[in-house]
């Protein structure tokens, strides 16, 4: 999608939609929102909707960062502690490693 041809109101609506959709456990949309609208929010000439777009871009970037950190921490903890958790970890695992005989 080429957002440069959209009006300020259309850009704001799209940015808001992507931001709100990120709350449906879709943090990837926050990352997309941050990448698409970063230039619109911080480098383009000022227009009335820009301050609201800037707010959504900042919050989308923060949301992406928080999700990335949380997911990384969970992956590290799960991968290092999985064997100690026994059957509970096996129920959470999609693929159960067989180990060495």
N, C-alpha and C positions, 0 to 999 in steps of 0.2 A: 504494500500500500504506500502511496506517495502522499505523505502528510503535508508536504509543502504547498499543495494546491487547495488544501482545506482552509476554511475560514477559522478564525480564532475560536468561535463558539464550538465548531465541530471538533477542533483539536482538544479543547477542554473536555468535551463530552467523551471522546475516545479515551483520553488520559484517565478521566474519572472512572470509566467503565473498567478499564484494565486494573486500576488500583483496587476497586471494590471486588473484582473477580479474584484477586489474589488472596482474599480472606477465605475463599472456598478451598483452602489447603492447596492452592496453586501458586506457589511462590515464583515459579518460572514466569508467570505473567508480570510480576513485579519487576523482574530482571528485564523483560522485553520493554515494559513501560519506561524503565530508567534509560535504556539504550535509545529507544525511539525518540523520546522527548527531551533528552539532556540538552541538545543544541537549542531546541525551541525555548527551553526554560532559561538558559544561561548565556547564549551568544547572539540571539536574534534581537532586532530592534524591539523596543518596548511596545506592547499592545495591551489592551485592557484585561484580557484573560490570562496574561503571562504570569502574574503573581500566584494565581490559583494553580496553574500548571506546575510552577516551580515547587509549590508545597507538595503536590502529589508525586513529583519526581524525587524529591528528597525523601519522603516517606517510603516510596517504593524502593529506593536504594537501601535505606535502613532495614526495611523488611527483608530484602534479599540477603543482606549481610547477616542478620540475626538467624534466618533459616539456614544459611550456609554453615554458620558456626555451630548451631544446634545439631544439624545433621552430621557434621564432621565429628563432633563429640560423641554422638550416639554410635556412629560406625566404629570409632576407636574403642569405646567401652565394650560394645557387643563382640567385636572381633577378638579382643584380648581376654574377655571373661566368659565367652560362650561355653567352653568346656566345663567350667566350674558351676555353671547354672543348671547343668544336667538336663532333665526332661523339659523343664520350662523353656530353655533355649531351643531345644529340639522342636517344640511346638511353634516357636516363632520363626524357625528357619524354613526356607523353601527347599534348599538343598542341604542335606545332612552329610558332612564329610565322613567317610568310612574309616579313615586313619590307616595306620600301618599294621599289618598282621603280626 
